[in-house]
Amino acid sequence: MLGDIVERCRERNVLKIFNTAGSFEENFKVLKTASAFNGIVYPVLGLSPHSVDLADLDLKLEEVLKLIDKERPAAIGEIGLDFHFDYDKEAQLKVFESQLQLAQTLDIPVVVHSRDAERECLQKMVDFKVRGVFHFFLVPDLVDEVKGKFLISLPTIKSKRREKIIKKMGLEGVVCETDSPFAWSGVNEPCNVVEVYDKLASTLHLSSEVVQEKVMANVKSFFRV
């Protein structure tokens, strides 16, 4: 199954997959997958804001921080704040700041979840002086504040807001994602990221080759892979 997914990526010239942990347990699955597909799948480890309701949160956070320090993944993520749902804000801030501090210390970039908390996340990223990318970014009004400071990641979801962001942002500071297995009519796969390339190309009146070359350059510079 995983092998088939990776092969479909190769067939569509998707050559780097950043596999992001979404829960405490997924950190270990992410490492296993990256080891099995070394050179194309890269681990992104962290504790998300959706994990703050864990009964043993402090112990889990400490374990994840130690794991990141040991493994030195491509990035720390997905971390951040989520004010859309009723998660404890104080706990979210503690978990987010702890991982931002480690990212700063290790000089590892962060992949940030910022649903309904974009400004708060932006300020924290500035305060900790980290390299960061806003995952699933769909807030056109914040582009000017983010541009030149952090990257934004455009998802495979058809949206007028996505188109506005593309027009304001251009190709500088942009990367693309699928947010697999979500953001698709059916189960999403990493190979579907080419839909975002195509949208960038059509909106900016550029060739797909130019778009893919620039996005790959942004990826390599940011993740240093």
C-alpha positions as CSV (number, residue, x, y, z in Angstrom):
1,M,0.0,0.0,0.0
2,L,2.6,2.6,1.0
3,G,4.9,1.4,-1.7
4,D,2.1,1.9,-4.3
5,I,1.6,5.5,-3.0
6,V,5.2,6.3,-3.3
7,E,5.4,4.8,-6.8
8,R,2.5,6.9,-7.9
9,C,4.4,9.9,-6.6
10,R,7.5,9.0,-8.7
11,E,5.3,8.5,-11.8
12,R,4.0,12.1,-11.4
13,N,7.4,13.6,-10.6
14,V,6.6,14.2,-6.9
15,L,10.1,13.5,-5.5
16,K,9.9,14.7,-1.9
17,I,7.2,13.7,0.6
18,F,7.1,15.3,4.0
19,N,5.2,12.9,6.3
20,T,3.9,14.8,9.2
21,A,2.8,13.4,12.6
22,G,-0.7,14.4,13.7
23,S,-0.7,12.7,17.1
24,F,1.8,11.4,19.7
25,E,1.7,7.9,18.4
26,E,2.1,8.9,14.8
27,N,5.6,10.2,15.4
28,F,6.9,6.6,15.6
29,K,4.9,5.6,12.5
30,V,6.4,8.6,10.6
31,L,9.9,7.5,11.5
32,K,9.3,4.0,10.4
33,T,7.9,5.1,7.0
34,A,10.7,7.5,6.4
35,S,13.2,4.7,7.1
36,A,11.5,2.4,4.7
37,F,11.4,5.0,1.9
38,N,14.7,6.9,2.6
39,G,15.5,9.6,0.1
40,I,11.9,10.4,-0.8
41,V,9.9,10.4,2.4
42,Y,11.1,12.8,5.1
43,P,9.9,12.8,8.8
44,V,8.2,15.8,10.4
45,L,7.8,15.2,14.1
46,G,6.0,17.0,16.8
47,L,3.0,17.3,19.1
48,S,-0.1,19.1,17.6
49,P,-2.5,21.4,19.3
50,H,-5.1,18.7,19.1
51,S,-2.9,16.5,21.5
52,V,-3.2,18.8,24.5
53,D,-6.1,16.9,26.0
54,L,-3.7,13.9,26.7
55,A,-3.9,12.9,30.4
56,D,-0.1,12.7,30.6
57,L,0.6,15.7,28.4
58,D,3.8,16.8,30.2
59,L,5.3,13.4,29.9
60,K,4.3,13.0,26.2
61,L,5.7,16.5,25.4
62,E,9.0,15.6,27.1
63,E,9.2,12.4,25.2
64,V,8.5,14.1,21.8
65,L,11.1,16.8,22.5
66,K,13.7,14.1,23.3
67,L,12.7,12.2,20.1
68,I,13.2,15.3,18.0
69,D,16.5,16.1,19.6
70,K,17.7,12.5,18.8
71,E,16.3,12.1,15.3
72,R,16.8,15.7,13.9
73,P,13.8,15.4,11.5
74,A,13.3,17.6,8.4
75,A,11.0,19.8,10.5
76,I,9.0,20.0,13.7
77,G,5.3,19.7,13.1
78,E,2.6,19.9,12.8
79,I,2.6,22.2,15.8
80,G,0.8,25.4,16.6
81,L,-2.5,26.7,17.8
82,D,-6.1,25.9,17.0
83,F,-8.8,28.3,18.3
84,H,-11.5,26.9,16.1
85,F,-12.1,24.0,18.5
86,D,-12.4,24.0,22.2
87,Y,-8.9,22.9,23.2
88,D,-7.3,24.4,26.3
89,K,-5.5,27.6,25.0
90,E,-3.0,27.7,27.9
91,A,-1.9,24.1,27.3
92,Q,-1.7,24.8,23.5
93,L,0.6,27.7,24.1
94,K,2.8,25.7,26.5
95,V,3.2,22.9,23.9
96,F,3.7,25.3,21.0
97,E,6.3,27.4,22.8
98,S,8.3,24.4,24.0
99,Q,8.6,23.1,20.5
100,L,9.4,26.5,19.1
101,Q,12.2,26.8,21.6
102,L,13.6,23.5,20.5
103,A,13.3,24.5,16.8
104,Q,15.3,27.6,17.6
105,T,17.9,25.7,19.5
106,L,18.4,23.0,16.8
107,D,17.8,25.3,13.9
108,I,15.0,23.1,12.5
109,P,12.1,24.6,10.7
110,V,8.5,24.3,11.9
111,V,5.3,23.3,10.1
112,V,2.5,25.3,11.8
113,H,-1.2,24.6,12.2
114,S,-2.9,27.9,12.8
115,R,-6.7,27.5,12.4
116,D,-8.4,30.7,13.6
117,A,-5.1,31.6,15.3
118,E,-3.0,32.8,12.5
119,R,-2.0,36.1,14.0
120,E,-1.1,34.5,17.3
121,C,1.0,31.9,15.6
122,L,2.7,34.5,13.5
123,Q,3.7,36.5,16.5
124,K,5.1,33.5,18.3
125,M,7.1,32.5,15.3
126,V,8.6,36.0,15.1
127,D,9.3,36.0,18.8
128,F,11.2,32.7,18.7
129,K,13.0,33.7,15.4
130,V,12.3,30.3,13.7
131,R,12.1,29.3,10.1
132,G,8.4,28.4,9.6
133,V,5.8,27.4,7.1
134,F,2.0,28.0,7.6
135,H,0.4,24.7,6.8
136,F,-3.0,24.8,4.8
137,F,-2.8,28.6,4.6
138,L,-6.0,30.2,3.4
139,V,-6.0,33.8,4.9
140,P,-5.5,36.3,2.1
141,D,-5.6,39.3,4.5
142,L,-2.4,38.1,6.2
143,V,-0.3,37.5,3.2
144,D,1.4,40.9,3.4
145,E,2.4,40.2,7.0
146,V,3.7,36.7,6.3
147,K,5.4,37.5,3.0
148,G,9.2,37.7,3.4
149,K,9.1,36.2,6.9
150,F,7.7,32.7,6.5
151,L,6.5,30.3,3.9
152,I,2.9,29.4,3.2
153,S,1.7,26.0,2.1
154,L,-1.2,25.9,-0.4
155,P,-3.5,22.8,-0.2
156,T,-5.4,20.8,-2.7
157,I,-8.7,22.4,-2.0
158,K,-10.5,24.6,-4.5
159,S,-11.1,27.9,-2.9
160,K,-11.4,31.6,-4.0
161,R,-9.2,32.4,-1.0
162,R,-6.5,30.1,-2.4
163,E,-6.6,32.0,-5.7
164,K,-6.4,35.4,-4.0
165,I,-3.3,34.2,-2.0
166,I,-1.6,33.0,-5.2
167,K,-2.1,36.3,-6.9
168,K,-0.8,38.2,-3.9
169,M,2.1,35.9,-3.1
170,G,3.4,34.7,-6.4
171,L,5.9,31.9,-6.3
172,E,8.2,33.4,-3.7
173,G,7.8,31.7,-0.4
174,V,5.2,29.2,-1.6
175,V,5.2,25.4,-1.1
176,C,2.4,22.9,-1.9
177,E,0.7,20.2,0.1
178,T,-2.1,17.7,0.0
179,D,-2.9,17.4,3.7
180,S,-3.4,13.7,3.0
181,P,-5.7,12.0,3.4
182,F,-8.0,15.1,3.6
183,A,-8.8,18.0,1.3
184,W,-9.9,15.9,-1.7
185,S,-13.1,14.4,-3.1
186,G,-12.1,10.9,-1.8
187,V,-8.9,9.8,-0.1
188,N,-6.1,12.2,-0.9
189,E,-2.6,11.1,-1.8
190,P,0.7,13.0,-2.0
191,C,0.8,12.6,-5.8
192,N,-2.3,14.9,-6.0
193,V,-0.1,17.8,-5.1
194,V,0.3,18.4,-8.8
195,E,-3.2,19.9,-8.7
196,V,-1.7,22.8,-6.7
197,Y,1.2,23.2,-9.2
198,D,-1.4,23.3,-12.0
199,K,-3.4,26.0,-10.1
200,L,-0.3,28.1,-9.5
201,A,0.6,27.8,-13.2
202,S,-2.8,28.7,-14.5
203,T,-3.3,31.6,-12.1
204,L,0.1,33.1,-12.7
205,H,0.2,32.3,-16.4
206,L,3.4,30.3,-16.1
207,S,4.4,26.8,-17.3
208,S,4.1,23.9,-15.0
209,E,7.8,23.3,-15.3
210,V,8.6,26.8,-14.1
211,V,6.2,26.4,-11.1
212,Q,7.6,23.0,-10.1
213,E,11.2,24.1,-10.4
214,K,10.6,27.2,-8.1
215,V,8.5,25.3,-5.6
216,M,11.2,22.6,-5.4
217,A,13.8,25.3,-4.8
218,N,11.7,26.7,-2.0
219,V,11.3,23.2,-0.5
220,K,15.1,22.5,-0.6
221,S,16.0,25.9,0.8
222,F,13.5,25.6,3.7
223,F,13.9,22.0,4.7
224,R,17.6,21.8,3.7
225,V,17.1,18.5,2.0
